[in-house]
Each structure stands twice: as structure tokens, then as C-alpha cells.
Amino acid sequence: MAGIFFSFFGFPILIIPYLNAEQLIVNALQGKTVYLDDLKIHQPDKILPLEVSTTPIFDEQGKIIYAIAAFQDITKRKEAEKLLADYNRTLETQVAERTQELAQALEELKTTQDELIQKEKMAALGQLIAGVAHEINTPLGAIRSSAGTIAKFLDQTLNHLPTLFQSLSTEDSAIFLALLQRSLQHQSILSTKEERNFKRALRRELENLDIADADSIAERLVIMGISDEIEPFIPLLKRPDSLQILEIAYKLSELKRGTATINTSTERAAKVVFALKTYSRYDQSGEKITVNLTEGIETVLTLYQNQLKQGVKVIRNYTEIPPVSCYPDELNQVWINLIHNALQAMDNRGSLTIDVTQENQQAKISITDSGCGIPEEIKSKIFEPFFTTKSAGEGSGLGLDIVKKIIDKHLGCMTVESQPGRTIFSVFIPIES
């Protein structure tokens, strides 16, 4: 097919021969009405896109005698379609670029939030550092003192032991060991008034037994923790060298007590160091870990031990709950913010109650203080960033905002109940099956 020539608005036009054009004519001559919108025609200086429809014309006998073709110039429509297609491609590119920008902004926001949490954690730790240092220095001082006492008593006692045991009869040796054992079993710490009363009563008892140096012996026995039931030791106390024997028994018992003090102090310092390490570590894995929530709370209470022992009664109501899959670093930040706020609200004097329970499929942690309470007019603002009622330099106003974001991240929720003398912050965290 060489093409079809016809006149269009007085211009000679050649229909470009291609399958659709041929089919258009064939179909029209077969009695079908045909519509086509992608036909192109050649003018002398350009190609014109057309929308064309053909309709067959029949004679009286029903035979096709010719076909009518209606043409419409759709140049502007095609230009509009091309413009729309170009716009869509541009829009897709812009959407992709904007999506990339939003993803980057979201990542930067997450990084900023992580940095805020870490900075708030370090700020809280800075407030704790004096107390933490005291909690470490105190056991270290006790260790140093006990070690010095042990070394001193060993120097003073070892040389006298052979002579002592040679001078004691079998019966006196047994009494000496019983006296030493009785002193080692003594655990309670007496007040100055109690010591004076025990010493006075013991001195009268010794004087009634005609024991020399009753005042000095009574003082030494009370220091050793022996203030009554001295009948088994009377034969030893009536010896002329009873004071020297008591002194050696006292030093030997102090060696044992010094060793116990070192063990206790070492455990205490290790507990504080472990709590400090646990709190200050920063998990960058982004993975949830299954943990016991009570252990995280106890870590924070250990760090606050110096403030708590000054006048705060801690009441622990812990029930057994399943381990929770969470971000423990961040939850520790929740506990330290809530406990810190509770202590400030009480001015470090009062009762702090911590309840750990399970409600349905949620772990519920409630922290209750006996402080002044939260005024009703500001209760709705306490989770807003930078809102604070503290004096300048005491808080950034980000603590509770960070707490809420952390709980939201765990798909949990928080509630607050407050009245003068009783404020309860409750945290709910889902327990995964």
C-alpha cells in the first residue's frame, strides 16, 4: 500500500501507510464503524497527529457504496499528554528524591534522639557522681582500715601466742577458745548509751565476784560483744593476767571481723562498680534483649544508694513476671529519671515505693513518692520537651519527654496520678509471648 492521498482543509495530505491505517479502511469497507486516535498524516512541512473515525455508507440494497472518515487534529491533546507524562516522570523523580531526603532526615532524627538519651543519661550520672564516689570510697576506706588493723594486730599478737598457750591449762585453753568464739559470734552494734549501761552492770557483777580490775575487764568484754552470761569465763577472768589474755582474745576476734569487713566492703564496691558499668554502657546494636526488669531497677537503686540512705525509706513490692524483650539501656534511663524526680519531689526525705506486677500481657512498674505532688494546672505539660519546674541548672526539661519517647518505642504507655503526699508514675510495657 503506497498511501492514501486526500485533502484536509485544502492541504494535500498523505496518510502514512501502516497496519492500523489499513485495518481502519478495511474495517470501514466491511460495514464496521471504526475509531482510531493514533493515526499520523504528512503535510509538506510537518506530521500531524489525528483522531479519525470511519463509518460505512450503504445503498438501498444494503451494500456499502463508500465510507466517510472524520478527522480531528489532536496535536494539542498529544502535547498535553506528553507534558503530563513528562510531569509525571519529573514528579516521580522528585518523590524519589524527597523520599530519600525524608529517610535521611528520619535517620538523623533517630541519631539525634539517641544522642539526647545518652546526654541525658550522662547528665543524670553527673548528678550522681558525688554519691557514687562516696559509695565506692566508703568501702575502700573500710578495707584500708581493716587491712591496717589486721596487720597491726598480727604484729602485736603472733609473738605472744606461743607464750599464752604454754601458760594456759587445758581447762583454761578451752575457756579461752569459748571466749574467742563468743566474741566472733557478736554481730550487733551498740550505741554509746547501751555500751555504758552494759559496762556499768558488768562491772558490778565482776566486783561482786571479787575480780580485780573489774572496770577494765568490763570495758574490754563489752567491746568484744560479751555483756552477759559470763559465768563460763569466770575462772579465766580471775587469773592475775586476765587483762592480757582478754587483749589477745580481742585482737584475734578483730582479725576475723576485719576479714569479714573486707569481704563485705569488696562486695559493696563491686556492686556499685557493676551498677555504674551497667548504667553507663551504650548498646549500639539496636537489637532488643530479653531481660529481667527488676534487675535494671535495682541497678539504678544501687547508684542512688547514697541519697536513699540519708532519709528515704525504699519499699520494694516485686512479683515474679516473665522476662521482657526490650532495650535495657533505654529502660534504665526511664527508671533513673523517674526515681531522680521522685527523690527531688521528696527533697530526699520520705518513702519511695516501687511495685513490679503483671497486668494481662503487660509488665507494670509503678514508682510512688511521698512528695509534694504535681499541681493540676501543669500535669498536662510535664511530658512536653523543655518544660520544667526546676530551678536553672537543675534540669533541662527533657527527662520526661525522653521517658515518654522510650516507652512509646516499646509500644507501651504511661499514667500519672498525683495528689499532695502521693504521686504515682506507672509504666506499662508489653510482654511478648
Phi, psi and omega in degrees: 000122185275347182122163182239125179262140172201172182257133181232107185056037176087357179259136174289133186229141175247120174284124180296122183286120173205173193303317183295320180295314178301314182296324178302312183290315180302314181296321180296317181288346176268006176094015182254141172275124187237145179233136180214134183239014180235030178274141178238145177233152179262127165258172182304325187239005180196168175255131185246123176282136183235152166251123187229141173226138181245143180225127179286149176244129185252151173272189184292333179274000178087014178265147179287123178256333173191177179230143178258130177247126179254123183249144175223131178289120181244030180302312183295323178297316180296321178296319178295320178296319179295318179298319179294319179296316178298319180296319179297318178297318178296319180296319178299318178297316180296319179297317179298316179296317180294322177299318178298317179296318180294320178298318178295319178296321179296319179294319178295322178296318178297317179297317179297318179296317178299320179294321178297317179299315181294320179294320178295323177297315180292327177295316178296321179294324177298322177291333182272345196301323179297315179295321179296317178300319178296318181294335176271319182294325181299307177295327177296321177296320178294321178296315180298316180295315181294320179296319178295319180295318179299313180298318181295313182293325177296316178300321185278338191254322188303319182292336183268347185296313180302316180296320181300309185291333176290330182276347182266139174285173179300318180294317180293326177297319179295319179294320180299314180294324177294320177297318180296317179296320179297320179293321181294332181282347182288126183240325187290153178252124183270147173285165180300320180295317179296319178300316180298317181296315179296318180297318180298314181294320181291322178298317179298320180295319179292321177296323177294336179267007179058040178265127181291158180054041184302321183293314181293319180294319179298318179298316181294319180297319180295320178299324179282355179088017179249108184236355178207175180051057183264002184307317181297340186260000185301317179303323180287325182287339180275354177292147179296335180258027184300323180297318178294320179295316178298322180297318179293318179298319180297315182293322178294319178293326178292329175300315180294317180293323178297319177297318178296321178297318179298316180298314181297315182293323178297316178297320180295314180295319180296322180296318180293316180297318178297317179298319179296317179294317180297318183288318188277347180294156183228111182275113182262004183291333182073010181261142174288150179232140178275118185223166172270116184298327181299325181296320178296320179295318179294327176301314180293319179297325177296318179295330181266010186304321182296319178288323184294321186284354181281345181163018181246127175267119181262124179248118182255121174242083183258128171249157180290123175232155180295154173302150185244134175279118188201183172257092189300326177304313185287323178294326175299326176294325176297311183297319184290326177292314182293319179291319179299315178297321180296317180294320178295321180296331180266357186056038179058030176218120178144206182240138178241116182249130179239119179249131175238113182222177176237130175238113185055238180255034179230141169276131180244121178243118181246131178241115186244131176239161181256032184279198189284345180089171180253122178303142184301325185289343180246001184300325182285350184256352192294339179265001178285138179298138176072004175275127180209149175255003182278160178292161180302133179091349182265344181189150182269347184081010181258349187305302183288331175297316178295318178304313182296318179297321179294316179294320176300320179298329178273008181060030179254193179208169181227150172228154179227129172235134184210139170206160181306126179090357181199109176235130183237120169258120180246132179246131178244125180232128181299141173258113182286141180291000000 
